[in-house]
Amino acid sequence: MRTLYPSLILGRSGGARLALLATAMVTSLGATGCGKSSAGADGGPDDADAVSAAALSSAVAPSKPNPACKGQCIAALDMTTHVYEKPSTSSPKIGYLRMGAIVPRSGGPIANGDCPAPGGFVKLEVGGYVCVGKSATFDLEAPLVRASSVRPNLENPLPYAYGFVRAVAPQYLRIPTKEMQLASEMSLKEHLATWSKKGEMMNQATLGANDVEVFGHKPTKLSTEMSAAELFGGKADSDPPPFWLEGSKRSIPNISGFTVPDGAIFANRVIRHSGIAFVGYFKTDKAHLDRPFAVTVDLRLIPTTKVKPDAASRFHGVELEKFGFPMAFLKHDEGNKKARTPVKLTGQIRGKDESQEREIEGGTWMKSKDLHVARAPGELPPVAAKGEKWVDVSIENQVLVMWEGKKPVYATLVSTGQDGAGDPKTTKSTIQGTFRIKNKHVTATMDSNSKAGGEPGGDGKQEKDGKKLRRGHGTFELRDVPWVQYFEGAYALHASYWHDVFGTMRSHGCVNLAPIDARRVFMWTDPPVPEGFHGAISNDNKGTTVSVRY
C-alpha cells in the first residue's frame, strides 16, 4: 500500500462517511471505505502512438510568481504540504498548503534532522514553518507548481468549476488515442453517437451559486453565458492541452494517490454521479475521437462527454441587522412558489402543539409547523455573555443563526442528519451539544457507500416537499466539497453542491449549507485560514463555538 496525499479518516459526515484528504489517500487495490476508492486493475500498458495534431503539443505559459514574493517565496509540491508551528515535524501542525500554492517566506532555510539540507525549514510571512524538500520548493517554475497554477477562487461560493459524472469514465493520465479510448470505455461508440445528437443540450448550463450578486460577490460572467471551457475551469474553447501533456507523454508524475505502473494510460475510474472539481479544458482532433477533456484538481483527465457541469444552489439566507429578528423561512405555500422565502415575525404566538400559530409582520398568522423559525435558544451558551461569535443550529427548524454575543447577525436554512434527533452513534443524526471549530478547509473530499435516503447517486428524479433533489441516492464520491469546518470528530459545517433541499433533514450527520451560505459562515468564523493556505487548525481551543440543539 502506498500513500500520497496524507489522510484523516473521519467517519460519516455531510451525508457520507467522510474522509478529509488532508494528508493521505490510500491507494491499495481493492481498498474501500472513508476517503478510499475501490480500485480495480486499472492502468493499461504504455502506448507508443504519438499525438498527431500540432495543437496538442502546444505548451501553456508558466504561471507568474506571486507579486508579494519579491524573490522570497516557496511553492507547495504536495496536495497537502504541512505548516508547523515550529521548525520541527513534532511541532503542532497549524495548517497546510495545497500543491501549487506560492507563499511569501521570511529568511533562509533552517536545516535540521527533521528537514535536512539542501532544503530546511522556512518561516512563512504569515507564520509557521514549512520543510523545503519533497513537499515544497524554492523553484517557483517547477513543473508541478506550474501544472497546479489554477488556484481555488476564494471570492466565489464555488471555489472551483464543478460537474457530475453521468457515466463511468476512466481518469486518463495522458491524452488517449482513439484506440486507447475504445479499449478503456465500454459502449463508447454508442455513447458518442448519443453525444453527437444531444451533447449540447445535455451539458446546457444553468444559473447557480456563483451567479448570485450577494454579500459583496459580483459575478463577472453568468454560467449560462460561459463557453464549455469556462464551465470546466478553462479560459476558452481554443485552450491547448497543458504543457505537461505534450505529445503522447506526461511530463509530471501521477499525483492522484492511485498507484499505477509507469506508462499507465489512466489512474482509476470515476463512478456515475460522482462530483468532480475541474481546473482546465481542451479539445482534441479526429485521431482522438474529437473529444474534449477536463482537467481535475489532481491533474487527471476526464472526457467532458461524460460529465455535466453543475452550478449548485442559488439559495442563501439573510442578514438580520437589515431584516429583523425573530424571523422564519416558509416551508410551504400554494404551488410551493414561495417556499424558503424569509418572513418577519412579530414574536406573537397563539395556541400550542400542532395548532400553534405565529404572527407574521402585517397581521397574517401561520402555523408554526409550516415555518422554519429562526429564534434564540432557551438558554444562550456562556460565550454569548462574553460577546464572542457563535453559531446556533436548530435540528427541529433546520435553521442556522450566526451570533455576535447576544446579537443575531445572519440566518439561513440547513440540512442536518436525516434521522433527526436520534443517537448519532447508531443513526444518521447530527450530534448535539456545544463545541468549538477544530479545523477548517477551503475544500475537502468526501465519499460514501451510503444507503437509500443518503446522499447523491441514483437518477436525480426524486422530490421531497416539492423540491427536486439534484441527485439521487447511492454510493458516490464528492471531491473538493467547499468551506468545510469540523467542530466534533467527523461532524462539520460544509457546503453541499449536490442538492438543493436545504430546510430538509438529509445528511448522514454533518450540517449541509448552500454554497453561498457556507462561504459566508466560513469567512466569519475562527480560526481564520491564512492567505495561501488551504486549511487551518485550531490548537488553542479558540475556534468559534458551534451549538447544536433540537
C-alpha positions in Angstrom: 0.0 0.0 0.0 1.3 3.4 -0.9 0.0 6.8 0.3 0.4 10.1 -1.4 -1.9 12.6 0.0 -1.9 12.2 3.8 -5.4 11.5 5.1 -7.6 12.0 8.1 -10.2 9.2 8.2 -13.2 10.8 9.8 -16.3 8.5 9.6 -19.7 9.7 8.5 -20.4 13.3 7.5 -22.2 15.5 5.1 -24.4 12.7 4.1 -21.4 10.4 3.8 -18.8 8.6 5.7 -16.2 11.2 5.2 -12.5 11.3 4.6 -10.8 14.6 4.6 -7.9 14.3 2.1 -5.7 16.5 4.3 -2.7 14.2 4.1 -3.2 10.7 2.5 -5.3 8.9 0.1 -5.0 5.1 0.5 -4.3 3.6 -2.9 -4.1 -0.1 -2.3 -6.0 -2.2 -4.9 -9.4 -3.2 -3.6 -9.4 -0.8 -0.6 -12.8 0.6 0.3 -14.2 2.9 3.0 -13.7 6.5 4.1 -11.6 8.5 1.8 -10.6 5.4 -0.3 -11.8 4.4 -3.7 -12.5 0.8 -4.5 -9.9 0.1 -7.2 -9.8 -2.4 -9.9 -7.0 -3.4 -12.2 -6.7 0.0 -13.9 -3.8 1.5 -15.8 -3.0 0.0 -19.2 0.3 -0.6 -20.9 2.3 2.2 -22.5 1.2 3.2 -26.0 3.8 4.5 -28.3 1.4 6.2 -30.6 2.2 9.9 -30.8 -0.5 12.7 -30.7 -0.7 13.8 -34.3 -2.3 17.2 -34.1 0.1 20.1 -33.8 -2.2 21.8 -31.5 -1.9 19.0 -29.0 1.8 19.8 -28.5 1.2 23.5 -27.6 2.5 24.5 -24.2 0.7 26.7 -21.7 2.8 29.6 -20.5 4.2 29.2 -17.0 2.4 30.9 -14.1 3.7 34.2 -12.9 5.3 34.3 -9.5 3.3 35.8 -6.6 4.0 39.6 -6.8 4.2 39.6 -2.9 7.2 37.3 -3.1 9.9 39.7 -4.2 12.1 36.7 -4.8 11.4 35.3 -1.3 8.8 32.6 -1.7 8.2 28.9 -1.5 5.8 26.7 -3.5 3.9 23.6 -2.4 4.6 20.3 -4.1 2.1 18.1 -2.3 -1.7 18.1 -2.2 -1.0 18.6 1.5 2.1 20.5 2.4 2.1 20.8 6.2 2.8 24.0 8.0 4.2 23.5 11.5 4.1 25.9 14.5 7.9 25.5 14.9 10.7 24.2 12.7 10.1 20.6 13.7 7.9 17.8 12.5 7.0 17.0 16.1 5.7 20.5 16.5 1.9 21.0 16.2 0.5 21.5 12.7 -1.2 24.8 12.2 -2.5 24.2 8.7 -1.4 23.2 5.2 -0.8 24.4 1.7 -2.2 22.7 -1.4 0.1 21.9 -4.3 0.8 24.9 -6.5 0.4 27.5 -3.7 3.1 30.1 -3.7 3.5 32.0 -0.4 6.0 34.6 0.8 8.7 33.5 3.3 10.9 35.4 5.7 14.6 34.4 6.0 16.6 31.4 4.8 16.2 27.7 5.5 16.9 26.1 8.8 18.3 22.6 8.2 18.0 20.0 10.9 17.3 16.3 11.4 13.6 16.7 10.6 14.3 18.6 7.4 17.9 18.2 6.2 20.0 20.1 3.7 19.9 21.1 0.9 16.4 22.2 2.0 15.4 23.0 5.5 12.5 24.6 7.4 11.5 28.0 6.2 9.4 30.5 8.1 6.3 31.9 6.3 5.5 35.6 6.5 2.0 34.7 7.8 3.5 32.4 10.4 4.5 28.8 10.7 7.3 26.7 9.1 7.4 24.5 6.0 10.0 21.9 5.2 11.5 22.6 1.8 12.4 19.4 0.1 9.9 16.7 -1.1 6.8 18.7 -0.2 7.9 22.3 -1.0 10.4 24.1 -3.2 12.1 27.4 -3.8 11.7 26.9 -7.6 8.6 28.7 -8.5 8.8 27.4 -12.1 8.9 23.7 -11.0 6.7 21.6 -13.3 4.3 20.6 -10.6 4.0 24.2 -9.5 3.2 25.4 -13.0 0.8 22.5 -13.6 -1.1 23.5 -10.5 -1.2 27.2 -11.2 -5.1 27.4 -11.1 -5.9 28.1 -7.5 -9.3 27.9 -5.8 -11.2 31.2 -6.2 -11.9 32.3 -2.7 -14.2 35.1 -3.9 -16.7 32.6 -5.3 -19.2 30.5 -3.4 -17.9 27.6 -5.6 -14.1 27.9 -5.5 -13.6 25.6 -8.5 -15.6 24.6 -11.5 -17.8 21.5 -10.7 -19.6 18.8 -12.6 -21.3 15.4 -12.1 -20.2 12.3 -13.9 -23.1 10.9 -15.9 -21.4 7.6 -17.0 -18.5 5.6 -15.6 -15.3 7.1 -17.0 -11.5 6.4 -16.9 -9.4 9.2 -15.4 -6.7 9.4 -18.0 -3.2 10.4 -17.2 -2.3 11.2 -20.8 -4.2 12.3 -23.9 -5.7 9.0 -25.1 -5.7 8.0 -28.7 -8.9 6.6 -30.3 -7.6 3.1 -29.7 -6.9 3.7 -26.1 -10.4 5.1 -25.5 -12.2 2.3 -27.3 -10.2 -0.2 -25.2 -10.9 1.6 -21.9 -14.5 2.6 -22.2 -17.5 0.3 -22.5 -20.0 1.0 -25.3 -18.1 4.1 -26.3 -19.3 4.2 -29.9 -22.9 4.2 -28.7 -22.1 6.9 -26.1 -20.5 9.1 -28.7 -23.4 8.6 -31.1 -25.8 9.9 -28.4 -23.4 12.7 -27.6 -23.2 13.9 -31.2 -27.0 14.3 -31.3 -27.8 15.6 -27.8 -24.5 16.7 -26.3 -25.1 20.4 -26.4 -28.5 20.0 -24.7 -27.1 17.5 -22.1 -24.4 19.9 -21.0 -26.5 23.1 -21.1 -25.6 25.3 -18.2 -28.0 26.7 -15.6 -27.6 29.6 -13.2 -26.1 28.7 -9.9 -24.3 29.9 -6.7 -21.6 31.9 -8.5 -24.2 33.8 -10.5 -25.9 35.5 -7.4 -24.8 39.0 -6.6 -24.8 39.0 -2.8 -22.5 39.7 0.2 -20.1 41.7 -1.9 -19.8 38.9 -4.5 -20.5 40.2 -8.0 -20.4 37.6 -10.9 -18.1 38.6 -13.8 -19.9 36.3 -16.2 -23.1 34.2 -15.8 -22.8 30.5 -16.0 -25.4 30.5 -18.9 -23.1 32.8 -20.9 -19.9 30.7 -20.4 -18.2 28.5 -23.0 -17.8 24.8 -22.4 -14.2 25.5 -21.5 -15.1 28.1 -18.8 -17.7 25.7 -17.3 -14.8 23.2 -16.7 -12.3 25.7 -15.3 -10.6 26.7 -18.6 -10.4 30.1 -20.3 -11.6 29.5 -23.9 -12.7 26.6 -26.2 -9.4 27.2 -28.0 -7.3 26.4 -24.9 -4.4 24.0 -25.8 -3.6 21.0 -23.7 -1.4 21.9 -20.7 2.4 21.8 -21.2 2.7 18.6 -19.2 0.7 16.6 -21.8 3.0 17.4 -24.7 2.7 14.8 -27.4 1.7 11.4 -26.1 3.8 11.8 -22.9 3.2 13.1 -19.4 6.0 15.1 -18.0 4.8 15.2 -14.4 4.1 12.3 -12.1 0.7 10.9 -11.3 -0.3 12.7 -8.1 -3.8 11.3 -7.7 -2.9 8.9 -4.9 -4.0 5.9 -7.1 -0.9 3.7 -7.7 -0.3 2.8 -11.3 2.6 1.3 -13.2 4.9 3.6 -15.3 3.3 4.3 -18.6 -0.2 3.7 -17.5 -3.0 5.1 -19.6 -5.2 6.1 -16.7 -5.4 6.1 -12.9 -8.7 4.6 -11.8 -12.2 5.1 -13.0 -14.7 7.5 -11.6 -18.2 6.2 -10.9 -21.5 7.6 -12.1 -22.9 10.6 -10.1 -19.5 11.5 -8.6 -19.0 15.2 -8.1 -15.7 16.4 -9.5 -13.8 19.8 -9.4 -12.0 21.0 -12.5 -9.2 23.4 -13.4 -8.8 23.2 -17.1 -10.2 22.1 -20.5 -9.0 21.3 -24.0 -10.2 19.7 -27.2 -8.6 17.0 -29.3 -8.7 16.0 -33.0 -10.1 13.1 -35.0 -7.3 10.8 -34.1 -8.5 11.2 -30.5 -12.2 11.0 -31.4 -12.6 14.8 -31.4 -13.4 14.6 -27.6 -12.9 17.5 -25.2 -11.3 16.7 -21.9 -11.4 18.5 -18.5 -8.5 18.5 -16.1 -9.3 17.6 -12.5 -7.7 19.3 -9.5 -5.4 16.3 -9.0 -4.3 16.6 -12.7 -6.2 13.7 -14.3 -8.2 13.9 -17.5 -12.0 13.1 -17.8 -13.8 13.3 -21.1 -16.5 16.0 -20.8 -18.9 13.9 -22.9 -19.4 12.0 -19.6 -19.7 15.0 -17.2 -22.4 17.6 -16.8 -21.3 21.0 -15.5 -23.1 21.9 -12.3 -23.6 25.4 -10.7 -25.2 24.3 -7.4 -28.0 26.1 -5.5 -28.6 29.8 -5.7 -30.4 29.8 -2.3 -29.0 31.9 0.6 -30.0 33.3 3.9 -30.5 36.9 5.2 -28.5 39.5 7.1 -30.5 40.0 10.3 -29.5 43.6 11.0 -31.4 44.7 8.0 -34.1 42.0 8.0 -35.0 41.8 11.7 -35.4 39.0 14.3 -37.1 36.7 15.1 -37.9 35.6 11.5 -38.7 32.5 9.6 -38.5 30.8 6.2 -41.7 29.5 4.7 -41.9 25.7 4.4 -44.9 25.6 2.0 -47.3 27.8 0.1 -49.7 27.3 -2.8 -47.7 25.6 -5.6 -44.5 25.9 -3.5 -43.6 29.0 -5.4 -42.5 30.9 -2.3 -41.1 28.0 -0.2 -37.9 29.1 1.7 -38.9 32.8 1.4 -37.8 34.7 4.5 -40.6 36.4 6.5 -40.5 38.7 9.6 -42.2 37.6 12.8 -43.7 39.9 15.4 -42.9 37.4 18.2 -46.6 36.9 19.0 -47.7 33.2 19.4 -51.1 31.6 20.0 -52.2 28.1 20.5 -50.0 25.1 21.2 -48.7 21.8 19.8 -50.0 21.2 16.3 -52.3 24.2 16.4 -49.6 26.7 17.5 -49.5 29.7 15.2 -47.1 32.6 14.8 -47.9 36.1 13.6 -46.1 37.4 10.5 -45.4 41.1 10.2 -48.5 42.6 8.6 -51.0 40.6 10.7 -51.1 37.2 9.0 -51.0 34.1 11.2 -49.3 30.9 10.1 -49.0 27.5 11.8 -45.5 27.1 13.3 -45.3 23.7 11.6 -45.3 25.5 8.3 -42.4 27.7 9.2 -38.7 27.2 9.7 -38.4 29.5 12.7 -35.2 31.3 13.5 -35.2 32.3 17.2 -32.9 32.5 20.2 -32.4 29.2 22.1 -34.0 29.0 25.5 -30.5 29.3 27.1 -27.6 31.1 25.4 -24.2 29.5 25.7 -21.6 31.1 28.1 -19.7 32.6 25.2 -22.7 34.9 24.4 -22.2 36.8 27.6 -18.6 37.3 26.7 -19.5 38.9 23.4 -17.9 36.1 21.4 -19.1 34.9 18.0 -21.0 31.6 18.0 -23.2 29.5 15.6 -26.6 28.1 16.6 -28.0 25.1 14.7 -31.6 24.0 15.3 -32.4 20.5 14.2 -36.1 20.9 14.7 -36.3 24.0 12.5 -33.4 23.2 10.2 -32.1 26.7 10.8 -28.6 28.1 11.4 -28.1 31.5 13.1 -24.8 33.3 13.5 -24.5 35.4 16.6 -22.1 38.0 17.9 -22.6 37.8 21.7 -26.3 38.3 22.2 -26.9 39.9 18.7 -28.1 37.7 15.8 -26.4 38.6 12.6 -27.3 36.0 9.9 -29.8 33.2 9.4 -30.3 30.5 6.8 -31.6 27.0 6.2 -29.5 23.9 6.6 -29.8 20.1 6.1 -28.8 18.2 9.2 -28.7 14.4 9.8 -31.6 12.6 8.1 -32.5 10.8 11.3 -33.3 13.9 13.2 -32.6 13.9 16.9 -31.6 10.2 17.1 -28.4 8.7 18.6 -25.6 9.9 16.4 -23.6 6.7 17.3 -26.3 4.4 15.7 -28.2 6.6 13.4 -27.6 9.3 10.7 -28.2 12.1 13.1 -26.3 15.3 13.9 -24.5 15.3 17.2 -26.0 17.7 19.8 -24.1 19.8 22.3 -21.7 22.8 22.4 -18.4 22.5 20.5 -15.6 24.6 19.1 -14.4 24.6 15.5 -11.3 22.4 15.4 -10.1 22.8 11.8 -11.2 24.5 8.5 -10.6 23.6 4.9 -11.2 25.5 1.7 -12.2 22.2 0.1 -12.1 18.6 1.2 -13.1 15.3 -0.4 -15.9 13.0 0.8 -17.0 9.6 -0.3 -19.6 7.1 0.9 -21.2 3.7 0.5 -24.4 5.4 1.6 -27.8 3.6 1.8 -31.1 4.8 0.4 -32.1 8.1 1.8 -28.5 9.2 1.9 -26.5 11.4 -0.4 -26.1 11.6 -4.2 -26.3 8.6 -6.5 -29.4 7.4 -8.3 -31.3 9.1 -11.1 -31.9 12.5 -9.6 -35.7 12.5 -10.2 -36.8 12.2 -6.6 -38.7 15.0 -5.0 -39.3 16.0 -1.4 -41.5 18.8 -0.2 -42.0 19.8 -3.8 -38.3 20.4 -4.3 -36.2 18.4 -6.7 -33.3 16.5 -5.3 -30.3 17.5 -7.5 -29.0 13.9 -7.3 -30.5 10.7 -6.1 -29.1 8.2 -3.6 -26.3 5.6 -3.5 -22.6 5.2 -3.4 -20.6 8.2 -4.5 -17.6 10.4 -4.3 -17.7 14.1 -3.8 -14.5 15.9 -4.5 -13.4 19.3 -3.2 -16.5 19.9 -1.1 -16.2 23.7 -0.3 -15.9 25.5 3.0 -15.5 22.6 5.5 -15.4 23.3 9.2 -15.1 20.4 11.7 -16.5 21.0 15.1 -16.5 17.5 16.6 -14.9 14.4 15.2 -16.4 13.7 11.8 -19.1 16.4 12.2 -18.7 19.5 10.1 -20.4 22.6 8.7 -19.9 22.5 4.9 -21.3 23.5 1.5 -23.3 20.9 -0.4 -23.2 21.4 -4.2 -25.1 18.2 -4.9 -28.6 19.1 -3.6 -31.0 21.9 -3.2 -33.3 20.8 -0.4 -32.0 23.0 2.4 -34.5 23.0 5.2 -34.9 19.2 4.9 -33.1 16.7 7.1 -30.8 14.9 4.6 -27.2 14.3 5.6 -25.5 11.5 7.4 -24.7 13.8 10.3 -23.0 16.9 9.0 -24.7 20.3 8.7 -25.2 21.0 5.0 -25.3 24.6 3.8 -25.9 26.1 0.3 -22.5 27.3 -1.1 -23.3 31.0 -0.7 -24.1 30.5 3.0 -21.2 28.1 3.6 -18.7 30.7 2.4 -20.5 33.4 4.4 -20.1 31.3 7.6 -16.5 30.1 6.8 -15.2 33.6 6.3 -16.8 34.8 9.6 -15.7 32.0 11.9 -12.3 31.3 13.7 -9.7 30.1 13.1 -9.1 32.2 10.0 -7.4 30.5 7.1 -4.2 32.4 6.4 -3.7 33.7 2.8 -2.3 31.0 0.6 -3.3 28.2 3.0 -5.8 25.5 2.0 -6.6 24.6 5.6 -6.1 25.8 9.2 -6.1 24.0 12.5 -7.1 25.4 15.9 -4.7 24.1 18.6 -5.7 26.5 21.3 -9.5 25.6 21.5 -10.4 29.1 20.5 -12.3 28.2 17.3 -15.8 29.7 17.0 -18.4 27.9 19.2 -21.0 25.8 17.5 -24.1 24.9 19.4 -26.3 22.2 18.0 -29.7 21.6 19.7 -33.0 20.0 18.8 
